[in-house]
Amino acid sequence: MAEKGSDKRNTFTGSIGFVLAAAGSAVGLGNIWRFPYLAARDGGGLFLVIYLILVLTFGSTLVITEVSIGRKTRQSPLTAYAKLSKKWKPLGLLSCIVPMIILPYYCVIGGWVLKYFLAFISGGGPATASDGYFSTFITGNSSPIIMALLYLAMTMFVVFSGVQKGIEKFSKIIMPLLIVLILVIVFFSLNMSYTDEAGNVRTGMQGLKILFIPDLASVTLSSLLTTAMDAMGQLFYSLSVAMGILIAYGSYMPDDISIKKSVSEIEIFDTGIAFLAGMMIIPAVYVFMGKEGMEASGPGLMFVSLPMVFNQMGRMGNIVGCLFFVLVLFAALTSSVSILEAIVSSFMDRYGLDRKKATIIEGIIAAAFELLVCLGYNVLYFEYTLPNGATAQVLDIMDYISNNLLMPIISICTCILIGWVLKPDVVADEVTKNGETFKSRGLYTVMLKFIAPLLLAVLLLKAVNIL
């Protein structure tokens, strides 16, 4: 079937809708369970400074490029690259495959968050802190599957409703609530204190120093490079580049909206919430578990360490835990909605499907792979050693293929296509089409053609254990 024309394409109602939707995509589980851990491990303030520098250069370049591709072509990731150059059509296919791999396991993790939220809101928070609670849940035969399907249904409902009435309306409600919730929990974290058996007092403000004050005493060239790589990796995955999301959302962006200003606002949202997540989690974990308690990352931090922290807060712990998991649920949903939309828009543009059919088809596909991921923790459990040395099962393998391999490859190819084949003017013309000036055009060109591909190549080589 023919691709739908740009004159029929839905658009966001304005810059606020676009920015909140794109920022919601960027603000996800990575901001909450990975950023604080990396900041605490990699020297606190030093990590933050490097991260900010990369946001303004590396991150900005990739986001501007993908949003511009979307708005220029008025197409989804699956069809946008072919519209720029027919020879680069396979790159569009990769850009659609990535969100299709990510969505099922992201919804499984979203189901874990939903389970914990329901536990805390029903007053069962203390039970989540017991030994083996998390492992018993994820290895169960039915509960993880049911929660994953419920979470997927919530995601589908938003996308089912369309760009303006679904994604934009949802983002305008959820994003302000998310910010309020995170500020409330930051207040609780910074005002906590705990006296251990030896009489030593630990406070939330002391934990805050770990986040913001650089630990320069232990800095070496090797540790500095590690910190820079961690910051770049976190930024790359956090901003939703190479997932097709920014291209899809860019295709809904009206011509009179400033790309440069909107990208800056997205980065402010994403970086600001990542910093606030650090202020929320690091002081709380430090107060009740000390520095050694911050060694956990990923699911271990979210579903094991933090419930133990909430449990030690006494009566207030169930309230704070409930607020925390509804916050995480909101953050996860804004991201899964954008992941699903990248796929749905691709099906609509390529096959001429209407939104409802496209959403249902991808929902069925995602549900099937969700089942595979959930069973990977019980009847289909196995252990496989990835090239980076990590021990993995189904979920980890899917994450490794999408995040560590395909996403860097897509971004490298995008830099080559725009920087060397079509030339940076393709993006520059889109940025300036409404009279906007592109003051950082020189820096953008250098980043796009030389620095960004090099940094991405380093990420890829590190993922396959060559570096």
N, C-alpha and C positions, 0 to 999 in steps of 0.2 A: 504494500500500500504506500501511497505517497506520504511524504513527511508533511506535517502540518505547517502551514505558513506562519510567519512571524506576526502577521496581522491578527491571527486568532489566538496568539499566545497570551496566557494570563501574566499579569505583572503585579509586583508589590505596589501598594498604594502610594508609597513615598520612601524617603531615605530611612526613616525610623523603622519601618517594617522590614526593610532589607537588612539593615545593620543588626537589629535584634535577632532576626532569623539566622543570619550568618554567624553572629556572635554566639547564639545558642548552639549552633553546630560545633563551634570551636570549644565551647565550654562543656566538657564532658568528664568522664571518669578519670582521664589522664591528668586533668588539673587537680583532682581531689586526692587520688591515691598514688600518683607518681611524682608530681612536682614537689610536694613537701618532703618526701623521702630523699629525692635527689638534692634538694637545697640543703637539707640537714647533713647529708653525707659528703657533699662536695664543697664544704667551706662556707656555707651560709651566704653572706653578702657578696663574696667573690662569684659564686654561681649566679646570683641575681644580676650583678653588673654585666657579666658575659651574656646572660640571657637577654637583657635589655638591648645590648648592642646588636645581637643577632636579630631581634624582633624588628629593629629599625632598618636593617639592611637585607639580610637573607630572607627573613619571613615576609617582609613587605614586598620584595621582588616577586616571590612565588604567588602571593595572594593577588597582587595587581594583575599578574599575567593571566591567571585562571579566570578571574572575574571578567577581565577584558575579552577573553576568548568567548565566554558565555554571552556577553552582551553583544559582541560584534556578530556572532553567528546566529544568535537567537535559537540555539540548539542545545540539547542535552549532551553529556559527555560522550555517549555512544556515537552521535552523529556530528558533533561540532568539529572534530579534527578533520573528518573527511570533507567538510565544507571549506576548511582552510586550505587543504591540499589532499587530493584523492589518494596520493601515495602514502599518506600518513593515517589512513583509515584504521589499520590495526591498533594504533595507539588509543583510538576511541573505544575499541573493544576491551582493551586492558583496563581502561578507566571505568568501564561498566562492570567488569569482572570483580574488581577490588571491593566495591561496596556490597556486591552479592556474596563475597566470602565473609566480609566483616559482619554484616547484619545478623546472621544466625547466632554467632557466638556472643555478639554484643547484647542481643536480646536474652540469651541465657544468663549473662552476668546481670542484666537488668532485672531478670527474674529473681536472682539472689537478693538484690537490693529491695525488691518488692516484698520478699519473704521477711527480711529483717524489719522493714518498716511496719508490716502487719504485726510482727511480734512485739515491737515496742509500743505501738498505738493501742494494743490490747492489754498492755501491762506486763507482757512477758519478757521484757528486756533483760532481766537478770539471767534468764535461762540461756541467752545467747553468749554469755561469758563463760559458760561451763566448758570444760575440756571436751573436745571432740564434737561440739555442736555443729560447727561449720562442715567438717568432713562427713559427719553422719547425714547432714542435709543433702549435700551435693552428690553423695553416693546413693541416695534413695532411689527407688524405682519409679515413683510417680510425682512426688511433690516438686522436684526441680523442673520437670516437664510441664506440669500445670502452671507453675509460676512463669516460666518462659513463654508459654502460649498466651497467658493473660497479658504479659508485658508487650508481646508482639501485637496483640489485639488493640491495646492502647495506642501504640505507634501507628497502626494502620488506620485507626479512627481519625487521627489528626490529618494524615495525608489524604485519606478518602474525602475529606471535606474541602480540599482544594488549596490553592496558593494563598488567597486573601482570607477566606473564611476558615481555613484550617491552619496552615503553617504560620501565616502572619498574625492572625488573631491569637493563636496559642502562644507564640513567642512574646507578644505584647503583654500577655498576662503572666506567663511563667517567669520571664527574665527579671522583672522588677521584684517578684516574690522571692526568687532565688537570691537576689542581692540582699534583701531584707533579712532572710533567714541566715545567710552566712554572716552578716553583721551581728545578729543576735548571738550566734554561737561564738564568734570572735570575742564578744564582750564577756561571755561566760568563761572562755578559755583563759583570757588575760587576767581574770580576777580569781582564778583558782589558786589554792595553796595546799600543801600536803607536808606533814611532819612524819618522817620515817622512824623506825625503831631506835635509831641512834640519836634521834633528836634533831636531825638536819631538816631544815625547812626548804622546800622547793616551791617556787611560785611561777605563775604563768608568764610574768614579765621576764624572769630569768630565762625561760624557754624561748621567749621572743628574741633574746640576744643571739641565740644559736642560729636563728634564721637570718638576721640582718647584719650582724657584726662579722666581717671576714676573718677567717681563721688563717692568718698569713704565716704563722709560725711553722706550720707543717707543709707549706707550699713548695713543691719542686716542679721542674719542667714537665716531668711525667704526669704529676697530679694535675697540673694546669691544663695539659692536653686532654686528660680524661674528663675534667670538668667542662671544657669547651665542647667536647664530643657529646657529653650527656645533655648539655644545654641545647645544642643544635638538634639532637635527636628528639628531645622533649618538645621543642618548638615546632619541628617538622610535623610531628604527629598531632600536636595540639591544634594547629591552625586549620586542620582538615584539608590540606593540599593533597593532590594526587588521589583523591577519593571520588572525584567527579562532582562533589557537592558544590564547590564554589563556581564551577562552570554552569551547573544547573541553576543555582541561585542568581548568577550573573545574567543568565538568559531571561530572567524575570525582572531585571533591573531597568527601570525607565531611563531614557536617554538624558533626561534633565537632572539626574542625580550625579553628583561628583564621585567618581571612582576613588580618587586619591583621598578625599576626606572620609568617605565611607570605610575604606580599608584602614585608615588611621583609627577610626572609632572602633572597628572590630578588634584591632590589636589592643586598644586600651581596655576594652571589655575583657578580652581573653586573658591578658597579662594581669590586669587588676584582680580578677577573680582567682587566678592562680596564686598571686601573692596573698590574698585574703585566705585562701585555702591553707597556705602555709601558716598564717597567723592563727588559724582555727585549730589545726591539727598538732603542730609541733609543740606549742605550749602545753596543751592538754596531755599529750603523751609524755612529755618531759616531767610534768608535775607528778604523775602517778607511777611512771615506769622508769624515769631517769633517761640518760642518754642512750643506754643500751636498748631501751624500748623502741627507739626510732630506727632500729636496724631492719625492721620488717617493711616490706613494700608490697604493692599490688593487693591481691585478695587477703594476704596475711595481715596487712595494716587495716584494711577496711572491715573485714569480717571476723578478725580474731583479736587484734590488739585494741582497737577502739571500743568494742563491746566490753572488754575488761576494764578500760578506763571509765566508761559510763557506769559500770557496776560499782566502782569504788567511789562514785560521787554520792552514793546513798539514794535517798528519795528523789533528788533532783536529776539523777542519772537517767531515769526512764524518760523524763521530759526532754532533756537535752538530746538523748539518743533518738527519740522520735523526730525532733526537729532536724537532726543531722541526716537521718535516712530519707526524710521527705525532701530535703535539699538535694541529696545525691540522686534521688529518683527523678526530680525535676531536671537536673543537669544531664542525666543519662537520656531522658526522653527527648530533650531538645536535640541531642546528637543523633539518636536512632531515627528520629523523624527526618532529619536531613539526609541520613544514609539511605533510607527507604525512598525518599523523594528523588535522589540521584538515579535510582534504578527505575522508578515509575516514569519519570520524565523521559528516560531513554527508551522504554517500551512504547510510550506514546508517540515519540518522534519517529522512531524507526519503523514501527509496525502499524501506526495509525489507530492504536487502541484508545478507548476513552479512559479517563482516570480510574473509574471504578474497576473496570476489567483488569487494568494494569496492576492496580494495588492488590487485587485478589490473587492474581497469578503469582506475583512475587511473594505474597503472604504464604501461599501454599508451598512454594519452593523453600522459603526461609524456615517454615515450620518443619519440613522434612529434615533439613540440615540441623535444626535445633535438636531434634530427636537424636541425631547422630552424636552431637556434642554432649548432650546429657548422658547418653549411654556410654560415652567414652570414660565416664567416671565409675562405671560399675561393670556391666556385662561385656562391654567392648574395651575395657581398660587394658592398656599396654604402655610401655615406656620406650621412648625413642630419643636418641641423642641427636640434637640439632647441630648443624655446622658450627654454631657459636658456643657449643659445649653444654647448653642447657638441656635438661631432661624434660621431655614433652610427651603429651598425649594429644587427643584430637583437637581440643581448643587451642593449645599452644602451637600446634603445627599450622592451623588455619591462620592464627595471628602472625606467625613467623613469615608465611608465604605472602600474606597481604601487606603487612607493615614493613618487614625487613627486606623483602625482595622486590615485589611488584611496585610499591609506592616510590622508592628511590629511582627505579628504572623509568617509570612514567614521568617523573619530574625531570630527570636528566634528558629524556627525549623531548619533553616540552621545551626545555631551555634551548636545545639544539634546533628544534623546529622554528621557534620564534626568534631566537638570537642569531642563527646562522643561515637558515633556509629562507624564511619569510622576512627577516630583519626586524629589529625592535620597533621600527616605525609603525608596524601593524598595531602594536599595543599603544604606543605613544599617540597615534591618531585617534584611537578610541578614548583614551584618557582626556584628550583635549577637544573632543568633538563639540562640547557645549561651551567652549570658550575658556575652559579651565587651563591654567598654566601648569606645566609639568617641570617644576624647578629642579627636581632630583633626577632628571632624565639621563644625565651623564652617569651618575652613580648607578641608576637602574640598568643601563646598558652594560656597564662593566660587570655588575653582579650577575646579570642574566647570561652573558656570553662566557665569562671566565670563572668567577668565584663560586657562584651557586652550583654549577655542574661539578666543579672540583670537590666542594664540600659534600655534595650528594654522593659522589663516587666514593669518597672516604667512608661515608655511612654504609654504603653497600658493601664495600670491601671488608669493613669491620663486621658486618652481619654474617658474612660467609667465612669469617675467621682468617682472612688473608692478612689483615692488619692487626 
